Amino acid sequence: MAALLRRIATVDHAFAKGGRGAPAASRDDAAREPQAAPVQWLALPDPDRRLRLPLQRWRILLPALCRAHRLQVQRCGHYACRIAPSLAQRARVADLCGRRRGEPAVASSLLLHAQGVIDLLQARVLADLGVNARHLRLLRHRTRMLASETALLGLAQQDIDCCLARVVRVGPTEVVALLQTGIADEGGTLLAQVEDVFVVRELPVAFAVQANEDDLLRRAVSRMRRRTREIDAAAAGVRQCRLGVTAADGRRFAALAGGPLRLPRRPCADMGWWQLRAAALAPMHLRHRVAQELAAWGLDASSLQMTFVGRAAAGQALQLLQQGRAFELLDARGRLLAFGGT
């Protein structure tokens, strides 16, 4: 199992430790870095026992919604588990990936088999971090596939581990937490690396100042949030398609890969007090749909990064634009919801 725990260097310089050209970390910053924790191997419920996994998810989610909002970096653990997708689960993944074209998307299949487990492992790490889930939002996701399609197709078991890489302050009461997840085969060969950047909002200042300072990363996060549309749908060489995601699609994804649909805490400003907004779609569901379309266009999605800047609701007609290696996801009004590249 030693090979599973060896991390490859990140290629994302904006979120890499210190960033490109950043000054050396001070002693205070070094003291705030997450310390290497011994790996705790967890036994998670069998996904084929339909009620066990949702119950486990809610056991973690409910305390996360009720706990005091704080930051405790040094308490974060390093968690791992081994899963062996059954034939029934593989059939459900193939149906979710390939029901439109009759073929499963191989790169997406590996993540879909693992996504429910990744969701639980990340929840454990964030619970150790002490943040309240109401103030947590996924800002950026990056996946790097390191194995061939043949290796992925023949994969019988997966070893998955997740840990906190760093926490950096990006505002008076905001920090970003970078979680790294590795997916390996039973021999310890790393097959995929997943990096997720979460924004933690509305922290008490006394806790926010405990995070590291990194001006390069803070400016990178600010640019992501301010980004507007850059791809012109009428330009030459731009591909586009419509994505329709219903609430039923969201529930099917959540049942297989986690990320349940959530109702908002309050209605929109232009809605009556008695009305509820449509449930938001899980960001990883959007990532899966975008990866499917990019693969259908013949693009290599083995290295895919996606930044989420808007809220996508179930039932919306979404528009995907692709130019070169970049893409943008828009809502029905043409507003930017997410962007990224391969």
N, C-alpha and C positions, 0 to 999 in steps of 0.2 A: 503493500500500500504506500510505500515511501514515495513512489513516483507520482502518485495522485497529489501529494502535498507540495510538490515542486511547482512554483509559479513561473510562467513565462513572462518576459518583460512586456508591459503594455505598450502599444503603439500610439495610444491617444495622448499626445503631449500636453494637451490642455488639462487633462485630469491626472496625468502622471505625477508622481510624487515630486513636488517642487517645480514641475513644469520646465520647459526648455528655457535655458538661460536664467533660471531663478537663482537667487542667492542661496548660500548654504543655510540650512535650518539652524536656528538658535537652540540653545539648551532648553529653553522654555517650550519651543515647538516640539522638540524631540520628546519631551516628557508628556506631551499631549497625544502623541501618536499611539494608535492601538498596539498593545503589546501582543507578541506571539503567544497564543493560547493553545493548550493541548487540544487535540481534536476529540470531540465527543461524537461517537457513532450512535445514531438514533435508529430505532425500529419504528417506522411509520406504518399506518394502516394500509392494507391491501387495496389498491384502487378498484379492484373488481367487486369489492364489498361496498356497494354504492353509498351507504350511509356513513361508513366509518371515516372516510376522508373529509367530507363536509363537517362532521362533528368535530374532528380534530382541528379543522380550520377555524371553526367558530370558538373553540376553546382558547385559541390564541387570539382571535380577532376581538372578542368581547372585552377581555381585560385591556387590550391595546386601545380601545375606544374610551375606556373609563379611567385609565391610570393618570397620575399627575404628569405634566409635561416637563421633562427635564432632559439632561444630557449626562451620560455616565460612560464615557468612551472606554475606560479601563476595564469595565465589567463585561465587555462584549466577548462572547465565546466563538469558537470555530467549530462548526457542526458539519457532519457528513452522514450519509446513509447509502445503502445499496438497494437498487431496485432491479427487478427482472420483469419487464413488460410481458403480460400474458398474450395469448393469441387473441382473446376477446378485446383487450385494450388496443392491440395493434390494428385490429379491424376497425375499431372506432376512430383511431387516428387516421387510417387510410380513408375512411369515409369523410371525415372532416376536411382532410387535405385535398382529396381528389374527386369528390362527388360531382364537381362541375366539369371536370375533364376526364374522369375515369382513371386517373393515375395519381398516386400519392406523391407529394413533394418531399423528396428525401431529406433535404436540409431542414425543413420544418418538422418532419416527423421526429427527429432526434429531440428537438426542443419540446415538442408537444408531449412526448413520453415523459419528459423530465419536468415540465413546467409546473405541474401541481406540487411536486416535491420541492422544486426551487422556491415556490411561493411560500411553503411552510418553513423551509430553512431560513429564508430571508426574514420571515415574521419572527423567528426565534432570535435572530441577531438583532433586529430592531427592538424587540422586547428588552433584550439586555441593554441596548443603548438608552432605553428609558423614555423614548418619545411617544407621544399620543398619536394614534393613527389618524385622527381627524385633521392633524396639521402636517400630514405627510403627502407628498405628491411625487410621482416618477417624472423626472425631467428628461433623462437620456438613457437609452439602452444601446448596447453594442454587443454584437456576437461575432466571434471568430471561429469558424469551423476549421479544424486542423487535420481532419481525416478524409480519406477518399469516400466516394459514394459506396463503393464495395464494402469498406469497413463498416460504414454506418448501417447498411442493409443487413449485414451479418451479425450485428451487435445483439448479444443475448442478455447481458447485464450492464448496468451503468452504476458507477460510483460517483456520487455527487457531493461536493463539499462547498461550503459558503462561509465567508468571513468578511469582517469590516476592514477595508484597506486604509481609509483615512476619512477625517471629518474636517471641513474647512469652513470658516465663517465668511459669508458673502453679503451680509447686511447687518444692521444693528441687532435684529432679533432672528436672523436666518442663518442656517448653515446648510451645507450639502454633505451628504454621506455617500461614499463610494463603496459599494458592495461588490466583491468578486466571487464568482462561482465557477468551479471547474467541473467538467463532465469527463470521466475517464472510463475505459473498459476495465474488466475484472483483473487484467494484468497490470493496471496502473498507467497505461498510455493515455495521455491527455488527448481527448477528441474535440473538445470545444471549450472556449473560454467566454464567459458572459460577464459583462460589466454593467451595473445599473447605478445611476446617480439619482438619489432622492433629495428633494428639497424639503427641509424641515423648517416650518414657518412658526412665527409667534412664540418663540422661546423666550423665557425670562432672560433679561440681559445678563444676569449673573451666570447663567449657564452658557449663553451664546459666546461669551468672551473666553470660555474654556477651550474652544475649538482653535485649530491652527489658523494662521493668517497666510494667505497666498494671493498676492495682487493679480498675478496672471490668471489664475483660475477664477477669481472674482470677476475680472473683466470679461473672461470667456462666457461665464454664466449670464452676465448682463447683456452681452451681444446676442446670445441665444434667445433671451426673452424679448428683445427688441426687434428681432428679425421679422421682416415682412416678405411678401411674395417676391421671388426673383425669376421664376420661370414664366415666360409668356406663352400661353396656350396656343397663340396663333403663329408662333415662330416656327421656322423650318426645323424638322428633325425632332419635334416634341411629340412624344406619345402621350395619349390620355385615355382614360376609361372611367366609367362610373362604377362605384362600389356601393351596393345597397346592403346594409347590415340590419337585420330585424332583431327584435328582442329575443325571439326564439333562437336565432343564431348565437346571440350572446350567452343564452342559457346553456346551449349545447357546448360552447367553448368552455364556460365556467365549470360545467360538470366534468369535463375531461381534463382541463389544464389549470383550474383555479381562476382567481380573479373574478369574483361574483359581481353581478350588476348591483349598483348602489343607487338608492334614491337620494336626492339632494336634501339638505337640511332646510332649505327655504326656496320659494318659487322665484322666477325671474322678476325683474322690475316691471315688465310689461304684462304680467299675468296676475290674475286675481288671487286672493289669499287662499281660496279653496282649491286652486289648481296645483298639480305637481308637474315638474319638468319630467321629460322622458329620462329613463335611467341612462346613466353614462356607461359607455363601453369601456371595458378594460383596455389599457394601453397595449398590452401584449396581444390582445385579439386584433387590434389594428395592425400591429407589427406582423402578425401571421398573415393577414389578408394582403398587406403590401408585398410581403415576400413571395406570396403565391403569384401575384400579378407580375412582378419583376422576373420570376422564373419563367412564366408563360411567354414573356417577351424575349427570352433567351439570355437574360443577364445573369451573371454569376453573383449570387447572393450569399456566398460562403462567408464574406466579411460584410456585415450590414450594421450600420449605425443609424439611429432614429431619435430625433429630439421632439418632445411633445410640448406644444405651446398653447393648445386650445382643448376644448372639451367636445368630444364627439358623442352624440346621443343616439340611442337605438332608434331605428326608423329613418334616420337622415339619409339623404342621397349624397354620398361623398364623391369627390373627383380626385383622381390620382394623375399627376403630371410627372413625366420623366424626360430628362434631357441629359445625355451623356451618362455619367455615373451618379447624377443627383436626381432627387425626386421631391415632390411636395404633395401633401394631402390637404385638400380644401373642403370646406363645408358647402352647403347649398347656396350660400350667399357669397361664396368666393373668399371666405376668410381662411387664413392659414391655421391648420390644426396641428400639423407635424411636418417635419422635413428631415432629410438625411441623405445618405449615399451608400454606395457599395464599394 
